[in-house]
Amino acid sequence: MERLVDSHCHLEDPAFKADRDEVIARAKRALDSIIISLVDPADFEVGFELVSKYRGFVFATAGLHPGLIEKLTDKKIEETLEKIEENKDLIVGIGETGLDYNWVKKESERERQKNLFIKSIQLAKNLDLPLVVHIRAGEDKKENDPYLEAIEILEKESAKRVLLHMFGAKRLLQRVLDNGWYISTNAIVLTGKEHNRIARAVPLERLMLETDSPYLVPEPEKQKGIKRNEPLFVKYVAERVAKIKEINLDKVVEQTSKNSKLFFKI
């Protein structure tokens, strides 16, 4: 029987510093593989070491999170993109990259986000790697729609292998599907109405499952007092998707895992 893949998590995060190996050991007993998303240059070395240590089980994508843009000089951005290219043999994708208007509110910094996003798309194309995209709206979402802007940028740059991580705009889903892109969902699908609608509407062949751990602890674990998410908890996402789509859990596990492995070529 197929095992689940956690297609997006942050095991390099300092939240796992004390027991990272134990978390991975728990995951290895139940999951097929884990894809960590390296988004801060400060954590790259830890992530690359995990890939080398757990070769064949832990894989990585690498990029610069758009929420960090205000802390990044143009020089640091160029150095980081060069470092990613130098370590291309240790990664299976670029990202997460994209637009975040929740944390970044200045128009000038949002423009820098867009420039970084374009450079990241181009890097993914140059390295023939898939792209993992983060999009988050701010309080001004009626005036400034990062979902639409990100999709327009991806289309303009002719991005083909795209995963929209934790995608949250049902109104644009058909456009995403028409472009041949994938989406992933996580524990937000246990509580979020918009993400429920997306999970119901997206074809299973275009869906991946993730935890985004250490963030977004699933409600059943939260009720136990657990404050940190981990890859093992992707099972709750699979169970919820099966319920929403009214299909067998095994089918969800088999297809979403297949999607992740084909998309990232792992």
N, C-alpha and C positions, 0 to 999 in steps of 0.2 A: 504494500500500500504506500502511496505517495505521502511524503511528509511536508509540512508547511515551511515556507520560506518567509523570513522577516525581511522584506525588501527595503526597509529604511529605518535605521536606528542610529544611536550615537553612543556606542560602547567606549569610544575614546573620551567621552565626557568625564570630568573629574568626579562626578557623582558615583562612578563605578571604580574609582581608584582603589578602594579598600578591598574589594572582592571581585574584581573583574574576571578572574579565572574561574571562580565558582559560578558566576552568572553564565559564563560560556559553557561550563560543564553541564549545567542544568539544561541549557538550550540544546546541547549536542545530543542529549538523551531523547529529545522529542522532535527536533527540527531537522530539515534537510540542510539549510544553510542560512547565513546572516549576511546582510549587506549593510555595512556601516557607512554613514555619510559624514565625511570630514569637511567641516565648514569653517574652521578657525585655524590659521597657520600654527598657532601655539600647540595644537593637538595633533598635527600631522604625524609627528614621529611616533607617538603612541599608537596611532591607527596603522601606520605602515608596519610596526612591530607585530601588531595583532595579526595582520594578513600573513606575515612570514611565519609566525608561531603556529597559527591555526590554518595553514594552507589547505585549501579545498573545502573549508567550512566557513571561515570568515573572509569576506570580500569587501572591497571598499570603493566608494566613489570619492572624488575630491573636488572642492570648489570653494568659493567664498560666499558665505551667507549674506544676502542683501541687507539684512538688519545690522551688519557690522560696518556698513559703508562710511559712516561718520568717523569711525576710528581708523580707517585705512587711508594712508596717503597714496597718491598715484604711483609712487615708487614702490610701496609695499605691495600694491596690486600686481604690478608687473613682475616683481620678484616672486610672488606666490604663484602666478600663472606659469612662470618659468620652472618653478620647483615642481609643480604638478606634471609638467611635460617631461621633466627629468625622471620622474618616478612613474611614468606611464605603464611600465610593466607590472606595477603593484596595484593598479586600479582597473575597474571595469566600467567606469563612467565618470562624467563630469557633473559636479553639483553637490549639494543643492545650490542652485543659483536662481535668480529671478527678480521679483519686485516685492518689496514689503513696505506698504504704506501705513501699517499700524505703528511700527517703531520709528519709521523715518518720515518726518512731516515736512521738512524744508524742501521747497521745489528744487533748489540747486543740488541737494543731496539725492533727490529722486532722479534727477537727470544723470548723476554719476552712477546710480544703480543701473539705469538703462544702458549706459556705456559699458559697464562691467558685464551686464547680461549679454550684450552683443559679443563682447570679447570671449566670453565663456562658450557661447554657441559656436563661434568660429573655432575655438580650441577643440571642442568636441568633434567638429567636422574634420579638422586637420588630423586628429588622432584616430578618427573613425571609431569614436566611442559614443554611447548613448548619453542623453542629457536628462538630469533630474531637476525639475523646476519647482520652486517654492513661490507661491503667490499668496499675499495676505492683504486684505483691504483695511483702510483706516476709517476713522470717524467721518471722513469727507468722501465716502465711497460713492455718493450720488454725483459729486462733481468730478471725482478722479477715480476711475475704475481700473485698478491694476490687472484684473483678470483679462479684460478686453485688450489693454495695452500690451500685456505679456504675450497674448495670442497673436496680436498683430506683429509684434517683433519676431516671434518664432516663424510666422509665415513669411515675413519679409526676408528673413535670413535663410529661408528654405530648410528649416530644421526638420529632420525626418524621424529619428529615433528619440522620441520624447516621452518622458514619464512625468505627469503632473501630480506631484506628491500632495496628498491631502486636499485634492481639488474640491472647491466649495462653491461653484457657480453653475447650477443646473441649467440656467438659461443659455449657457454657452456650450453645454455638453455635446450637442450634435455637431457643432463646428469642430470640436476636439476630435470626435470620432471620425468625421469626414476627412480630417488630416491624417488619420491613421495612428494617432497617439494613444497612449495608455494613461490610466489614472490609478492612484493607490488610495486606500482608505485605512483608517486606524480606529482606535477606541472611540473617537468622536462619533462614529456611526452608532454607538450604543445610546447616545443621547441627542445628537444633532439632527433636527428635522431635514435640513437641506442636504446633509450628507446621507441621510436615509433615502431621500428621493433620488439622489445620484446613484447610490448603490443599487437601487431597484432598476434604474433605467439603463445603466451601463451594461453592455454585453459581458458575460463572464470571461470571454476571450480577450477582453481589454482591461481586465481588473487585476491589480496586485494588492497584497495585504502587507501591512507594516505595523510597527508599534510606535515609531518616533521616540522610543525610550531614550532617556529616562523620563520624558514628558508623557502627559496624557495617560495616567494610570487608569485602567479599566474599572468601571464602577464596582464589580464584584470584589476586586482586590482592595479598592479604596475603602469599602465597608469593613474590611478586615484590619484597617489601619495602615495598609501598605502605602508608602508615600513616593515610591520610585517604580516606574515601569521597567520592564525588561523583556527581551525577545520572546521568552517562553509564553508571555501573555498574548501573543498574536492569535492564540487559539480562540480567545473571546471574540476577536474580530471575525474570524472564520465562522464561528457559530452564529453571530449576528447576521452576517451576510446570507448564510443559508436560510435563516428564518425570514429575512426580508424578501428574498427571492423565491421562497417556498420550494427549495430544492434540497437534495441530499447533501449533508456536510462533506462526505467523501468527494463528491463532485466539485465542491468549492475548493477543497484542499488540492485535489489533482490539477484542476485547470489553472488556479492562481499560481501555484508553484511552477507549473509548466511555463506560464507566461513570464514569470520572473527569470527563470533559467534561460529561456530563449532570448529575452530582451537584453540581459546582461552577458549572455554567452558564457555562462558558468557551468 
